[in-house]
Amino acid sequence: RMPGREVAVMGQGNERFSSLITPALTTIDYCGEEIGRRAAETILQRVSKSRMDAPQTARIAPLLIARDSTSTLG
């Protein structure tokens, strides 16, 4: 079976190698940098006491990175 032609193949985590292999791997990016940035900002605000509100839930949508491993299917 040929990925991207006869079967769709998908990964998760958007690892660097995903775009380097053939065919390039479709993947999900969980936006770890954005999650870390928001967490660090909140921690620094709480330590400096500039933010003292109740804990909140933030939703950060994952991103679908479509590449060749699923390109010709569907």
PyMOL Python script that loads the backbone (N, CA, C, O; Angstrom):
from pymol import cmd

cmd.read_pdbstr("""\
ATOM      1  N   ARG A   1       0.832  -1.181   0.000  1.00  0.00           N
ATOM      2  CA  ARG A   1       0.000   0.000   0.000  1.00  0.00           C
ATOM      3  C   ARG A   1       0.881   1.250   0.000  1.00  0.00           C
ATOM      4  O   ARG A   1       1.916   1.296   0.665  1.00  0.00           O
ATOM      5  N   MET A   2       0.457   2.247  -0.747  1.00  0.00           N
ATOM      6  CA  MET A   2       1.190   3.508  -0.860  1.00  0.00           C
ATOM      7  C   MET A   2       0.532   4.575   0.010  1.00  0.00           C
ATOM      8  O   MET A   2      -0.601   4.972  -0.263  1.00  0.00           O
ATOM      9  N   PRO A   3       1.229   5.056   1.068  1.00  0.00           N
ATOM     10  CA  PRO A   3       0.665   6.132   1.885  1.00  0.00           C
ATOM     11  C   PRO A   3       0.349   7.357   1.043  1.00  0.00           C
ATOM     12  O   PRO A   3       1.165   7.783   0.226  1.00  0.00           O
ATOM     13  N   GLY A   4      -0.811   7.909   1.237  1.00  0.00           N
ATOM     14  CA  GLY A   4      -1.240   9.081   0.487  1.00  0.00           C
ATOM     15  C   GLY A   4      -1.925   8.752  -0.813  1.00  0.00           C
ATOM     16  O   GLY A   4      -2.555   9.616  -1.424  1.00  0.00           O
ATOM     17  N   ARG A   5      -1.809   7.494  -1.250  1.00  0.00           N
ATOM     18  CA  ARG A   5      -2.466   7.072  -2.494  1.00  0.00           C
ATOM     19  C   ARG A   5      -3.510   6.002  -2.220  1.00  0.00           C
ATOM     20  O   ARG A   5      -4.666   6.132  -2.624  1.00  0.00           O
ATOM     21  N   GLU A   6      -3.099   4.945  -1.532  1.00  0.00           N
ATOM     22  CA  GLU A   6      -4.002   3.826  -1.260  1.00  0.00           C
ATOM     23  C   GLU A   6      -4.465   3.786   0.192  1.00  0.00           C
ATOM     24  O   GLU A   6      -5.493   3.188   0.506  1.00  0.00           O
ATOM     25  N   VAL A   7      -3.720   4.409   1.050  1.00  0.00           N
ATOM     26  CA  VAL A   7      -4.050   4.421   2.475  1.00  0.00           C
ATOM     27  C   VAL A   7      -3.594   5.757   3.063  1.00  0.00           C
ATOM     28  O   VAL A   7      -2.541   6.276   2.694  1.00  0.00           O
ATOM     29  N   ALA A   8      -4.385   6.303   3.971  1.00  0.00           N
ATOM     30  CA  ALA A   8      -4.007   7.538   4.655  1.00  0.00           C
ATOM     31  C   ALA A   8      -3.225   7.185   5.912  1.00  0.00           C
ATOM     32  O   ALA A   8      -3.594   6.270   6.648  1.00  0.00           O
ATOM     33  N   VAL A   9      -2.150   7.913   6.149  1.00  0.00           N
ATOM     34  CA  VAL A   9      -1.321   7.708   7.331  1.00  0.00           C
ATOM     35  C   VAL A   9      -1.193   9.057   8.034  1.00  0.00           C
ATOM     36  O   VAL A   9      -0.929  10.083   7.406  1.00  0.00           O
ATOM     37  N   MET A  10      -1.387   9.029   9.350  1.00  0.00           N
ATOM     38  CA  MET A  10      -1.368  10.284  10.095  1.00  0.00           C
ATOM     39  C   MET A  10      -0.645  10.100  11.409  1.00  0.00           C
ATOM     40  O   MET A  10      -0.750   9.049  12.042  1.00  0.00           O
ATOM     41  N   GLY A  11       0.089  11.118  11.820  1.00  0.00           N
ATOM     42  CA  GLY A  11       0.795  11.086  13.091  1.00  0.00           C
ATOM     43  C   GLY A  11       0.216  12.098  14.051  1.00  0.00           C
ATOM     44  O   GLY A  11      -0.819  12.710  13.787  1.00  0.00           O
ATOM     45  N   GLN A  12       0.897  12.264  15.168  1.00  0.00           N
ATOM     46  CA  GLN A  12       0.467  13.273  16.140  1.00  0.00           C
ATOM     47  C   GLN A  12       1.691  13.917  16.757  1.00  0.00           C
ATOM     48  O   GLN A  12       2.752  13.298  16.841  1.00  0.00           O
ATOM     49  N   GLY A  13       1.543  15.152  17.185  1.00  0.00           N
ATOM     50  CA  GLY A  13       2.631  15.849  17.847  1.00  0.00           C
ATOM     51  C   GLY A  13       3.446  16.752  16.937  1.00  0.00           C
ATOM     52  O   GLY A  13       4.252  17.540  17.433  1.00  0.00           O
ATOM     53  N   ASN A  14       3.269  16.669  15.638  1.00  0.00           N
ATOM     54  CA  ASN A  14       3.990  17.484  14.660  1.00  0.00           C
ATOM     55  C   ASN A  14       5.492  17.491  14.900  1.00  0.00           C
ATOM     56  O   ASN A  14       6.117  18.549  14.960  1.00  0.00           O
ATOM     57  N   GLU A  15       6.057  16.312  15.034  1.00  0.00           N
ATOM     58  CA  GLU A  15       7.503  16.186  15.211  1.00  0.00           C
ATOM     59  C   GLU A  15       8.227  16.686  13.970  1.00  0.00           C
ATOM     60  O   GLU A  15       7.663  16.664  12.876  1.00  0.00           O
ATOM     61  N   ARG A  16       9.466  17.136  14.121  1.00  0.00           N
ATOM     62  CA  ARG A  16      10.219  17.722  13.000  1.00  0.00           C
ATOM     63  C   ARG A  16      10.361  16.763  11.815  1.00  0.00           C
ATOM     64  O   ARG A  16      10.302  17.193  10.663  1.00  0.00           O
ATOM     65  N   PHE A  17      10.545  15.486  12.086  1.00  0.00           N
ATOM     66  CA  PHE A  17      10.741  14.542  10.995  1.00  0.00           C
ATOM     67  C   PHE A  17       9.499  14.371  10.130  1.00  0.00           C
ATOM     68  O   PHE A  17       9.590  13.860   9.014  1.00  0.00           O
ATOM     69  N   SER A  18       8.328  14.796  10.635  1.00  0.00           N
ATOM     70  CA  SER A  18       7.069  14.608   9.900  1.00  0.00           C
ATOM     71  C   SER A  18       7.108  15.219   8.506  1.00  0.00           C
ATOM     72  O   SER A  18       6.542  14.661   7.566  1.00  0.00           O
ATOM     73  N   SER A  19       7.765  16.350   8.373  1.00  0.00           N
ATOM     74  CA  SER A  19       7.834  17.004   7.066  1.00  0.00           C
ATOM     75  C   SER A  19       9.027  16.532   6.244  1.00  0.00           C
ATOM     76  O   SER A  19       9.126  16.857   5.061  1.00  0.00           O
ATOM     77  N   LEU A  20       9.932  15.772   6.850  1.00  0.00           N
ATOM     78  CA  LEU A  20      11.157  15.355   6.157  1.00  0.00           C
ATOM     79  C   LEU A  20      11.064  13.983   5.506  1.00  0.00           C
ATOM     80  O   LEU A  20      11.832  13.683   4.591  1.00  0.00           O
ATOM     81  N   ILE A  21      10.134  13.141   5.961  1.00  0.00           N
ATOM     82  CA  ILE A  21      10.020  11.797   5.396  1.00  0.00           C
ATOM     83  C   ILE A  21       9.193  11.840   4.108  1.00  0.00           C
ATOM     84  O   ILE A  21       8.523  12.833   3.825  1.00  0.00           O
ATOM     85  N   THR A  22       9.246  10.767   3.342  1.00  0.00           N
ATOM     86  CA  THR A  22       8.492  10.681   2.091  1.00  0.00           C
ATOM     87  C   THR A  22       7.517   9.528   2.170  1.00  0.00           C
ATOM     88  O   THR A  22       7.931   8.394   2.415  1.00  0.00           O
ATOM     89  N   PRO A  23       6.231   9.782   1.969  1.00  0.00           N
ATOM     90  CA  PRO A  23       5.622  11.100   1.815  1.00  0.00           C
ATOM     91  C   PRO A  23       5.582  11.833   3.157  1.00  0.00           C
ATOM     92  O   PRO A  23       5.576  11.214   4.221  1.00  0.00           O
ATOM     93  N   ALA A  24       5.555  13.165   3.082  1.00  0.00           N
ATOM     94  CA  ALA A  24       5.491  13.971   4.305  1.00  0.00           C
ATOM     95  C   ALA A  24       4.245  13.578   5.097  1.00  0.00           C
ATOM     96  O   ALA A  24       3.171  13.391   4.524  1.00  0.00           O
ATOM     97  N   LEU A  25       4.395  13.454   6.414  1.00  0.00           N
ATOM     98  CA  LEU A  25       3.351  12.904   7.268  1.00  0.00           C
ATOM     99  C   LEU A  25       2.359  13.966   7.747  1.00  0.00           C
ATOM    100  O   LEU A  25       2.750  14.958   8.363  1.00  0.00           O
ATOM    101  N   THR A  26       1.083  13.751   7.463  1.00  0.00           N
ATOM    102  CA  THR A  26       0.024  14.584   8.025  1.00  0.00           C
ATOM    103  C   THR A  26       0.031  14.362   9.536  1.00  0.00           C
ATOM    104  O   THR A  26       0.205  13.235   9.999  1.00  0.00           O
ATOM    105  N   THR A  27      -0.158  15.431  10.302  1.00  0.00           N
ATOM    106  CA  THR A  27      -0.044  15.318  11.747  1.00  0.00           C
ATOM    107  C   THR A  27      -0.918  16.343  12.461  1.00  0.00           C
ATOM    108  O   THR A  27      -1.473  17.248  11.837  1.00  0.00           O
ATOM    109  N   ILE A  28      -1.027  16.189  13.751  1.00  0.00           N
ATOM    110  CA  ILE A  28      -1.737  17.136  14.611  1.00  0.00           C
ATOM    111  C   ILE A  28      -0.697  17.891  15.433  1.00  0.00           C
ATOM    112  O   ILE A  28       0.174  17.278  16.051  1.00  0.00           O
ATOM    113  N   ASP A  29      -0.787  19.217  15.441  1.00  0.00           N
ATOM    114  CA  ASP A  29       0.088  20.049  16.269  1.00  0.00           C
ATOM    115  C   ASP A  29      -0.712  20.464  17.493  1.00  0.00           C
ATOM    116  O   ASP A  29      -1.738  21.133  17.367  1.00  0.00           O
ATOM    117  N   TYR A  30      -0.252  20.074  18.679  1.00  0.00           N
ATOM    118  CA  TYR A  30      -0.973  20.358  19.915  1.00  0.00           C
ATOM    119  C   TYR A  30      -0.638  21.731  20.503  1.00  0.00           C
ATOM    120  O   TYR A  30      -1.065  22.049  21.613  1.00  0.00           O
ATOM    121  N   CYS A  31       0.109  22.532  19.777  1.00  0.00           N
ATOM    122  CA  CYS A  31       0.406  23.930  20.152  1.00  0.00           C
ATOM    123  C   CYS A  31       1.084  24.023  21.510  1.00  0.00           C
ATOM    124  O   CYS A  31       0.709  24.855  22.336  1.00  0.00           O
ATOM    125  N   GLY A  32       2.067  23.187  21.743  1.00  0.00           N
ATOM    126  CA  GLY A  32       2.777  23.151  23.016  1.00  0.00           C
ATOM    127  C   GLY A  32       3.433  24.469  23.379  1.00  0.00           C
ATOM    128  O   GLY A  32       3.462  24.841  24.552  1.00  0.00           O
ATOM    129  N   GLU A  33       3.966  25.189  22.382  1.00  0.00           N
ATOM    130  CA  GLU A  33       4.596  26.477  22.672  1.00  0.00           C
ATOM    131  C   GLU A  33       3.579  27.477  23.203  1.00  0.00           C
ATOM    132  O   GLU A  33       3.871  28.218  24.141  1.00  0.00           O
ATOM    133  N   GLU A  34       2.392  27.504  22.613  1.00  0.00           N
ATOM    134  CA  GLU A  34       1.339  28.411  23.069  1.00  0.00           C
ATOM    135  C   GLU A  34       0.882  28.048  24.479  1.00  0.00           C
ATOM    136  O   GLU A  34       0.667  28.928  25.312  1.00  0.00           O
ATOM    137  N   ILE A  35       0.734  26.763  24.741  1.00  0.00           N
ATOM    138  CA  ILE A  35       0.336  26.309  26.072  1.00  0.00           C
ATOM    139  C   ILE A  35       1.391  26.735  27.101  1.00  0.00           C
ATOM    140  O   ILE A  35       1.054  27.246  28.169  1.00  0.00           O
ATOM    141  N   GLY A  36       2.651  26.522  26.775  1.00  0.00           N
ATOM    142  CA  GLY A  36       3.737  26.900  27.680  1.00  0.00           C
ATOM    143  C   GLY A  36       3.809  28.401  27.899  1.00  0.00           C
ATOM    144  O   GLY A  36       4.044  28.854  29.019  1.00  0.00           O
ATOM    145  N   ARG A  37       3.610  29.179  26.837  1.00  0.00           N
ATOM    146  CA  ARG A  37       3.647  30.634  26.950  1.00  0.00           C
ATOM    147  C   ARG A  37       2.556  31.132  27.892  1.00  0.00           C
ATOM    148  O   ARG A  37       2.808  31.957  28.770  1.00  0.00           O
ATOM    149  N   ARG A  38       1.350  30.623  27.699  1.00  0.00           N
ATOM    150  CA  ARG A  38       0.231  31.045  28.558  1.00  0.00           C
ATOM    151  C   ARG A  38       0.451  30.628  30.009  1.00  0.00           C
ATOM    152  O   ARG A  38       0.154  31.391  30.929  1.00  0.00           O
ATOM    153  N   ALA A  39       0.966  29.433  30.212  1.00  0.00           N
ATOM    154  CA  ALA A  39       1.230  28.963  31.581  1.00  0.00           C
ATOM    155  C   ALA A  39       2.291  29.832  32.251  1.00  0.00           C
ATOM    156  O   ALA A  39       2.139  30.209  33.414  1.00  0.00           O
ATOM    157  N   ALA A  40       3.366  30.154  31.528  1.00  0.00           N
ATOM    158  CA  ALA A  40       4.429  30.988  32.090  1.00  0.00           C
ATOM    159  C   ALA A  40       3.919  32.386  32.427  1.00  0.00           C
ATOM    160  O   ALA A  40       4.244  32.924  33.485  1.00  0.00           O
ATOM    161  N   GLU A  41       3.125  32.975  31.541  1.00  0.00           N
ATOM    162  CA  GLU A  41       2.552  34.294  31.804  1.00  0.00           C
ATOM    163  C   GLU A  41       1.702  34.272  33.078  1.00  0.00           C
ATOM    164  O   GLU A  41       1.807  35.169  33.914  1.00  0.00           O
ATOM    165  N   THR A  42       0.877  33.262  33.218  1.00  0.00           N
ATOM    166  CA  THR A  42       0.004  33.159  34.392  1.00  0.00           C
ATOM    167  C   THR A  42       0.817  32.992  35.666  1.00  0.00           C
ATOM    168  O   THR A  42       0.528  33.632  36.677  1.00  0.00           O
ATOM    169  N   ILE A  43       1.828  32.140  35.623  1.00  0.00           N
ATOM    170  CA  ILE A  43       2.679  31.933  36.801  1.00  0.00           C
ATOM    171  C   ILE A  43       3.364  33.235  37.208  1.00  0.00           C
ATOM    172  O   ILE A  43       3.379  33.586  38.388  1.00  0.00           O
ATOM    173  N   LEU A  44       3.934  33.957  36.229  1.00  0.00           N
ATOM    174  CA  LEU A  44       4.621  35.211  36.538  1.00  0.00           C
ATOM    175  C   LEU A  44       3.657  36.257  37.094  1.00  0.00           C
ATOM    176  O   LEU A  44       4.012  37.008  38.002  1.00  0.00           O
ATOM    177  N   GLN A  45       2.444  36.310  36.555  1.00  0.00           N
ATOM    178  CA  GLN A  45       1.440  37.251  37.061  1.00  0.00           C
ATOM    179  C   GLN A  45       1.041  36.907  38.497  1.00  0.00           C
ATOM    180  O   GLN A  45       0.857  37.799  39.325  1.00  0.00           O
ATOM    181  N   ARG A  46       0.910  35.629  38.783  1.00  0.00           N
ATOM    182  CA  ARG A  46       0.525  35.229  40.144  1.00  0.00           C
ATOM    183  C   ARG A  46       1.661  35.468  41.139  1.00  0.00           C
ATOM    184  O   ARG A  46       1.409  35.881  42.271  1.00  0.00           O
ATOM    185  N   VAL A  47       2.889  35.219  40.739  1.00  0.00           N
ATOM    186  CA  VAL A  47       4.038  35.457  41.621  1.00  0.00           C
ATOM    187  C   VAL A  47       4.169  36.948  41.928  1.00  0.00           C
ATOM    188  O   VAL A  47       4.473  37.330  43.058  1.00  0.00           O
ATOM    189  N   SER A  48       3.939  37.793  40.913  1.00  0.00           N
ATOM    190  CA  SER A  48       4.053  39.241  41.121  1.00  0.00           C
ATOM    191  C   SER A  48       2.780  39.835  41.733  1.00  0.00           C
ATOM    192  O   SER A  48       2.705  41.032  42.012  1.00  0.00           O
ATOM    193  N   LYS A  49       1.800  38.980  41.931  1.00  0.00           N
ATOM    194  CA  LYS A  49       0.503  39.365  42.503  1.00  0.00           C
ATOM    195  C   LYS A  49      -0.279  40.351  41.633  1.00  0.00           C
ATOM    196  O   LYS A  49      -1.175  41.032  42.131  1.00  0.00           O
ATOM    197  N   SER A  50       0.047  40.437  40.338  1.00  0.00           N
ATOM    198  CA  SER A  50      -0.726  41.292  39.439  1.00  0.00           C
ATOM    199  C   SER A  50      -1.973  40.569  38.931  1.00  0.00           C
ATOM    200  O   SER A  50      -2.835  41.165  38.285  1.00  0.00           O
ATOM    201  N   ARG A  51      -2.047  39.293  39.232  1.00  0.00           N
ATOM    202  CA  ARG A  51      -3.228  38.510  38.868  1.00  0.00           C
ATOM    203  C   ARG A  51      -3.549  37.565  40.016  1.00  0.00           C
ATOM    204  O   ARG A  51      -2.752  36.689  40.352  1.00  0.00           O
ATOM    205  N   MET A  52      -4.720  37.750  40.614  1.00  0.00           N
ATOM    206  CA  MET A  52      -5.084  36.932  41.763  1.00  0.00           C
ATOM    207  C   MET A  52      -6.481  36.328  41.599  1.00  0.00           C
ATOM    208  O   MET A  52      -7.112  35.950  42.586  1.00  0.00           O
ATOM    209  N   ASP A  53      -6.961  36.239  40.373  1.00  0.00           N
ATOM    210  CA  ASP A  53      -8.295  35.684  40.132  1.00  0.00           C
ATOM    211  C   ASP A  53      -8.288  34.168  40.333  1.00  0.00           C
ATOM    212  O   ASP A  53      -7.234  33.557  40.511  1.00  0.00           O
ATOM    213  N   ALA A  54      -9.448  33.593  40.301  1.00  0.00           N
ATOM    214  CA  ALA A  54      -9.601  32.145  40.472  1.00  0.00           C
ATOM    215  C   ALA A  54      -8.974  31.409  39.281  1.00  0.00           C
ATOM    216  O   ALA A  54      -8.907  31.958  38.181  1.00  0.00           O
ATOM    217  N   PRO A  55      -8.518  30.179  39.495  1.00  0.00           N
ATOM    218  CA  PRO A  55      -7.996  29.394  38.378  1.00  0.00           C
ATOM    219  C   PRO A  55      -9.022  29.296  37.244  1.00  0.00           C
ATOM    220  O   PRO A  55     -10.226  29.206  37.483  1.00  0.00           O
ATOM    221  N   GLN A  56      -8.526  29.315  36.025  1.00  0.00           N
ATOM    222  CA  GLN A  56      -9.380  29.272  34.846  1.00  0.00           C
ATOM    223  C   GLN A  56      -8.928  28.154  33.925  1.00  0.00           C
ATOM    224  O   GLN A  56      -7.793  27.683  33.992  1.00  0.00           O
ATOM    225  N   THR A  57      -9.842  27.744  33.070  1.00  0.00           N
ATOM    226  CA  THR A  57      -9.522  26.756  32.042  1.00  0.00           C
ATOM    227  C   THR A  57      -9.385  27.481  30.714  1.00  0.00           C
ATOM    228  O   THR A  57     -10.250  28.275  30.342  1.00  0.00           O
ATOM    229  N   ALA A  58      -8.313  27.212  30.009  1.00  0.00           N
ATOM    230  CA  ALA A  58      -8.101  27.799  28.684  1.00  0.00           C
ATOM    231  C   ALA A  58      -8.097  26.668  27.665  1.00  0.00           C
ATOM    232  O   ALA A  58      -7.439  25.647  27.864  1.00  0.00           O
ATOM    233  N   ARG A  59      -8.812  26.849  26.603  1.00  0.00           N
ATOM    234  CA  ARG A  59      -8.831  25.849  25.532  1.00  0.00           C
ATOM    235  C   ARG A  59      -8.008  26.353  24.363  1.00  0.00           C
ATOM    236  O   ARG A  59      -8.235  27.445  23.842  1.00  0.00           O
ATOM    237  N   ILE A  60      -7.062  25.543  23.970  1.00  0.00           N
ATOM    238  CA  ILE A  60      -6.206  25.874  22.833  1.00  0.00           C
ATOM    239  C   ILE A  60      -6.411  24.764  21.812  1.00  0.00           C
ATOM    240  O   ILE A  60      -6.037  23.613  22.038  1.00  0.00           O
ATOM    241  N   ALA A  61      -7.000  25.123  20.708  1.00  0.00           N
ATOM    242  CA  ALA A  61      -7.349  24.127  19.696  1.00  0.00           C
ATOM    243  C   ALA A  61      -6.105  23.580  19.003  1.00  0.00           C
ATOM    244  O   ALA A  61      -5.216  24.346  18.629  1.00  0.00           O
ATOM    245  N   PRO A  62      -6.037  22.269  18.830  1.00  0.00           N
ATOM    246  CA  PRO A  62      -4.936  21.693  18.058  1.00  0.00           C
ATOM    247  C   PRO A  62      -5.096  22.053  16.577  1.00  0.00           C
ATOM    248  O   PRO A  62      -6.187  22.393  16.120  1.00  0.00           O
ATOM    249  N   LEU A  63      -3.996  21.972  15.848  1.00  0.00           N
ATOM    250  CA  LEU A  63      -4.014  22.292  14.422  1.00  0.00           C
ATOM    251  C   LEU A  63      -3.750  21.044  13.594  1.00  0.00           C
ATOM    252  O   LEU A  63      -2.858  20.259  13.917  1.00  0.00           O
ATOM    253  N   LEU A  64      -4.513  20.861  12.540  1.00  0.00           N
ATOM    254  CA  LEU A  64      -4.253  19.783  11.594  1.00  0.00           C
ATOM    255  C   LEU A  64      -3.252  20.301  10.580  1.00  0.00           C
ATOM    256  O   LEU A  64      -3.490  21.313   9.921  1.00  0.00           O
ATOM    257  N   ILE A  65      -2.134  19.605  10.458  1.00  0.00           N
ATOM    258  CA  ILE A  65      -1.094  19.957   9.483  1.00  0.00           C
ATOM    259  C   ILE A  65      -1.213  18.900   8.368  1.00  0.00           C
ATOM    260  O   ILE A  65      -0.665  17.803   8.483  1.00  0.00           O
ATOM    261  N   ALA A  66      -1.926  19.239   7.305  1.00  0.00           N
ATOM    262  CA  ALA A  66      -2.156  18.292   6.200  1.00  0.00           C
ATOM    263  C   ALA A  66      -0.918  18.247   5.300  1.00  0.00           C
ATOM    264  O   ALA A  66      -0.421  19.274   4.838  1.00  0.00           O
ATOM    265  N   ARG A  67      -0.442  17.028   5.070  1.00  0.00           N
ATOM    266  CA  ARG A  67       0.713  16.817   4.196  1.00  0.00           C
ATOM    267  C   ARG A  67       0.412  15.678   3.246  1.00  0.00           C
ATOM    268  O   ARG A  67      -0.725  15.213   3.164  1.00  0.00           O
ATOM    269  N   ASP A  68       1.425  15.227   2.529  1.00  0.00           N
ATOM    270  CA  ASP A  68       1.243  14.264   1.438  1.00  0.00           C
ATOM    271  C   ASP A  68       0.719  12.897   1.862  1.00  0.00           C
ATOM    272  O   ASP A  68       0.139  12.198   1.030  1.00  0.00           O
ATOM    273  N   SER A  69       0.893  12.482   3.112  1.00  0.00           N
ATOM    274  CA  SER A  69       0.484  11.125   3.506  1.00  0.00           C
ATOM    275  C   SER A  69      -1.033  10.941   3.494  1.00  0.00           C
ATOM    276  O   SER A  69      -1.515   9.816   3.627  1.00  0.00           O
ATOM    277  N   THR A  70      -1.790  12.025   3.337  1.00  0.00           N
ATOM    278  CA  THR A  70      -3.248  11.935   3.238  1.00  0.00           C
ATOM    279  C   THR A  70      -3.784  12.771   2.080  1.00  0.00           C
ATOM    280  O   THR A  70      -4.999  12.920   1.952  1.00  0.00           O
ATOM    281  N   SER A  71      -2.934  13.309   1.252  1.00  0.00           N
ATOM    282  CA  SER A  71      -3.332  14.327   0.286  1.00  0.00           C
ATOM    283  C   SER A  71      -4.292  13.876  -0.809  1.00  0.00           C
ATOM    284  O   SER A  71      -5.156  14.655  -1.212  1.00  0.00           O
ATOM    285  N   THR A  72      -4.174  12.672  -1.295  1.00  0.00           N
ATOM    286  CA  THR A  72      -5.009  12.270  -2.438  1.00  0.00           C
ATOM    287  C   THR A  72      -6.210  11.439  -2.048  1.00  0.00           C
ATOM    288  O   THR A  72      -6.922  10.935  -2.917  1.00  0.00           O
ATOM    289  N   LEU A  73      -6.453  11.283  -0.746  1.00  0.00           N
ATOM    290  CA  LEU A  73      -7.581  10.494  -0.286  1.00  0.00           C
ATOM    291  C   LEU A  73      -8.725  11.402   0.145  1.00  0.00           C
ATOM    292  O   LEU A  73      -8.508  12.561   0.495  1.00  0.00           O
ATOM    293  N   GLY A  74      -9.927  10.878   0.117  1.00  0.00           N
ATOM    294  CA  GLY A  74     -11.071  11.611   0.632  1.00  0.00           C
ATOM    295  C   GLY A  74     -11.682  12.408  -0.396  1.00  0.00           C
ATOM    296  O   GLY A  74     -12.669  13.097  -0.138  1.00  0.00           O
TER     297      GLY A  74
END
""", "prot")
cmd.dss("prot")
cmd.show_as("cartoon", "prot")
cmd.util.cbc("prot")
cmd.orient("prot")
